[in-house]
Amino acid sequence: MGSGMVRLRGSFAGVVGAVAALCLSSACGPAQDSLAASADASIEGGRAPILDGGGGIPDAPNGTSLCPQGACNYQSQEGCAIDASAPTACQPYPHDDGVAPTCGPAGAGSLGQSCASWVDCAPGLLCAGGKCRRMCCGGDYTACPAGEHCFSPLLVLVGDAAVSSGAMLCMPSANCDVFTGKPCPAGQACHIVDATGAVACVPEGSGQSGEPCPCSAGFTCVGEQCRRLCLAVEQGGDPWCAPEEGTCVHYDRDPPGVGECDPNVR
């Protein structure tokens, strides 16, 4: 789910919302999965899926506190003057071979409105891909409007180099299929992008079962390692978990009908 480049009035080079598969916030630390597999009869591919793995949806990260330090805050917009006649916004500007949060001119463009440059959008928004998008930090999806999630790292072009701003963009989730990848374009995969079970088309990684993230299509990142996604319905189905991958478990962080091959549950 890409976004185009824009030019800031003057000398600045622009912004690209480069998405990447993220480690789910519910699982980036030690594994929380402590289920004991029941004595289900063996079926094709191993045990029947566990459909009620639980785990809950954890509180979203505190995005405001996770924004990079600077003159202002990307997510809260604190630090910039609020003046209806000459609004300013916290945006990434060049600083010491990188970028830093800096107050600059803002416009009045509302969320989702068409735009051509940063100065077209209201404070808290940034023109990316021709639309005013909400800025967020640390994967804090609560900072995003309904139907959007904080998963697209905001890269800024300084000259010919893409530099991380430390911020992210709220982008729409998608109705893509984590098993088939449809309708994602070539080079992208349908991945779970946060702990609410939201999915979106993002650049595909290479990690598979037990390997480091980012993950290949059909896998998800849990505790910085990839797990195969499996069909979490009664009696299971294709894709199954291989015996060495553990049991298919649907956790609250997974989309409906989707589970993870959990090696800790056998």
C-alpha positions in Angstrom: 0.0 0.0 0.0 2.3 2.7 -1.3 2.1 6.5 -1.3 3.6 8.9 -3.7 6.3 11.4 -3.3 5.6 15.1 -2.7 7.7 18.2 -2.7 7.8 20.7 0.1 7.8 24.3 -1.2 11.4 25.3 -1.4 14.3 22.8 -1.1 12.9 19.8 0.7 12.5 16.6 -1.1 9.4 14.8 0.0 7.9 11.8 1.7 7.3 8.2 1.1 5.0 6.1 3.3 7.0 2.9 3.1 5.1 0.1 4.8 6.6 -2.9 6.5 5.3 -5.9 8.4 5.4 -5.2 12.1 5.8 -7.4 15.1 2.4 -7.5 16.8 2.4 -5.3 19.9 0.8 -8.2 21.8 3.7 -10.5 21.2 6.9 -8.6 20.7 8.0 -9.6 24.2 8.2 -13.1 25.8 5.5 -15.5 24.4 2.2 -15.2 26.3 0.9 -18.4 24.9 0.6 -21.0 27.8 -2.1 -23.1 26.5 -2.1 -26.8 27.1 -3.2 -28.8 24.0 -6.1 -31.0 24.8 -6.2 -34.7 23.8 -7.9 -34.0 20.5 -8.0 -36.8 18.0 -5.4 -36.5 15.4 -6.6 -35.1 12.0 -4.9 -34.3 8.8 -2.0 -32.0 9.5 -1.9 -32.7 13.2 -4.4 -31.7 16.0 -7.7 -29.9 15.5 -7.2 -26.2 15.8 -7.8 -24.5 19.2 -10.4 -21.8 18.4 -10.4 -20.0 21.7 -6.8 -19.3 22.5 -7.7 -15.9 24.1 -4.8 -13.6 25.0 -6.9 -10.5 24.8 -6.2 -7.3 22.8 -3.5 -5.4 24.7 -3.7 -1.6 25.2 -2.2 0.2 22.2 1.3 1.7 22.5 1.5 5.2 23.8 2.3 6.8 20.5 2.8 10.3 21.8 5.6 9.1 24.1 7.1 7.1 21.3 7.5 9.9 18.9 11.1 11.1 18.4 12.1 14.1 20.6 12.3 17.5 19.0 10.8 20.9 19.0 7.3 19.4 18.8 5.4 16.1 18.8 4.2 14.5 15.6 1.2 12.8 17.1 0.0 15.3 19.7 1.2 18.4 17.7 2.3 19.9 21.1 5.0 22.5 20.7 3.6 24.3 17.7 1.6 27.5 17.9 -2.2 27.3 17.4 -3.1 30.3 15.3 -6.1 30.1 13.0 -4.7 32.9 10.9 -1.3 31.3 10.4 -1.4 27.6 11.5 1.8 25.7 12.1 2.2 21.9 12.2 4.8 19.5 13.5 6.5 17.9 10.5 9.8 16.2 9.7 12.3 18.7 8.4 16.0 18.2 7.5 18.4 18.4 10.5 22.0 17.3 10.9 22.0 14.8 8.0 18.6 13.5 9.1 15.2 14.9 10.0 13.7 16.2 13.2 10.3 17.2 14.4 10.0 20.9 13.5 7.1 23.4 13.4 6.3 24.6 9.8 3.5 26.1 7.8 0.2 24.2 7.7 -2.9 24.5 5.6 -6.5 23.6 6.2 -6.8 20.3 4.2 -8.9 17.8 6.2 -8.3 14.1 6.6 -8.5 12.3 3.2 -8.7 15.5 1.2 -6.6 15.8 -1.9 -3.3 17.7 -1.5 -0.2 18.5 -3.5 2.3 19.6 -0.7 2.7 19.5 3.1 1.4 23.1 3.4 -2.0 21.9 2.1 -2.9 19.8 5.2 -4.1 20.8 8.6 -1.9 20.3 11.7 -1.5 16.6 12.6 -1.8 15.6 8.9 0.8 15.1 6.2 0.3 15.0 2.5 1.3 11.6 1.3 0.1 9.8 -1.8 -1.9 12.8 -2.8 -4.1 12.7 0.4 -3.9 14.3 3.8 -2.9 11.4 6.2 -2.9 11.3 10.0 0.6 11.0 11.6 1.1 8.6 14.5 4.0 7.0 16.3 5.0 3.5 17.6 2.0 1.7 16.0 -0.5 3.5 18.1 -3.7 2.7 16.2 -5.8 4.7 18.6 -4.4 7.8 17.0 -6.0 6.8 13.6 -9.5 7.4 12.3 -11.9 4.4 12.0 -10.8 1.9 9.4 -7.1 3.0 9.5 -4.1 1.7 11.5 -0.7 3.0 12.4 1.6 0.7 10.4 3.3 2.7 7.6 6.7 4.0 8.6 7.2 7.5 7.3 10.4 7.9 5.3 11.5 11.3 4.1 13.6 11.9 1.0 16.6 14.1 1.7 18.3 14.5 -1.6 18.3 11.0 -3.0 18.3 9.2 0.4 15.3 7.9 2.2 15.6 8.9 5.9 13.4 7.5 8.7 11.4 10.3 10.4 10.6 8.2 13.4 6.9 8.7 12.7 4.3 6.6 11.0 1.2 7.2 8.9 -2.3 6.0 9.5 -3.3 3.9 6.4 -6.4 2.0 5.6 -6.6 -1.7 6.5 -7.6 -4.0 3.6 -9.9 -6.9 3.0 -7.0 -8.9 1.7 -6.6 -12.7 2.2 -3.7 -13.7 4.4 -3.6 -17.2 2.9 -3.8 -16.3 -0.8 -2.4 -12.8 -0.7 -5.2 -11.5 -3.0 -5.6 -8.8 -4.1 -2.2 -7.5 -3.1 0.1 -6.4 -5.9 3.4 -8.1 -6.8 6.1 -7.7 -4.1 3.5 -7.3 -1.4 1.8 -9.7 1.0 -1.3 -9.6 3.1 0.0 -9.4 6.6 -1.5 -8.9 10.1 -0.4 -5.4 10.9 -1.3 -4.9 14.5 -2.7 -6.6 17.6 -6.3 -5.9 16.6 -6.1 -8.4 13.8 -6.1 -5.7 11.1 -4.6 -6.9 7.7 -3.1 -4.9 4.9 -0.9 -5.3 1.8 2.7 -4.6 2.8 6.1 -5.4 1.4 6.8 -9.1 1.8 9.6 -10.3 4.0 11.5 -13.7 3.8 11.1 -15.2 7.2 9.3 -18.6 7.6 8.6 -20.8 10.6 11.0 -20.0 13.5 13.0 -17.5 11.4 13.4 -13.8 12.2 10.9 -11.3 11.0 9.9 -9.7 8.6 8.0 -12.7 7.4 7.0 -14.3 4.1 3.5 -14.4 2.8 1.4 -16.8 4.9 3.4 -16.1 8.1 3.0 -13.7 11.0 5.6 -12.1 13.4 5.3 -13.2 17.0 8.0 -12.4 19.5 10.3 -11.4 16.7 10.0 -14.9 15.0 7.7 -15.9 12.2 4.8 -18.4 12.6 2.8 -20.0 9.9 -0.8 -18.9 9.6 -3.3 -21.7 9.6 -7.0 -22.1 9.0 -8.7 -21.9 12.4 -12.1 -23.6 11.8 -13.6 -26.7 13.3 -11.5 -29.7 12.3 -9.1 -27.5 10.5 -8.2 -27.2 6.8 -5.5 -26.1 4.4 -3.2 -24.5 5.4 -2.3 -26.9 8.2 0.5 -26.8 10.7 3.3 -29.2 10.2 4.0 -31.4 13.3 7.2 -29.5 14.1 5.3 -26.2 13.9 3.0 -27.0 16.8 -0.8 -26.6 17.0 -3.0 -24.2 15.1 -4.4 -21.7 17.7 -6.6 -18.7 17.1 -5.7 -15.9 19.4 -7.7 -12.7 19.9 -4.9 -10.8 18.0 -5.7 -12.9 14.9 -8.4 -12.2 12.2 -11.5 -14.4 12.3 -10.9 -17.9 11.0 -7.1 -17.4 11.1 -4.7 -19.0 13.6 -1.0 -19.3 14.3 1.1 -22.5 14.3 2.2 -22.2 17.9 5.3 -24.4 18.7 4.6 -24.0 22.4 1.2 -25.8 22.1 1.4 -29.5 21.1 
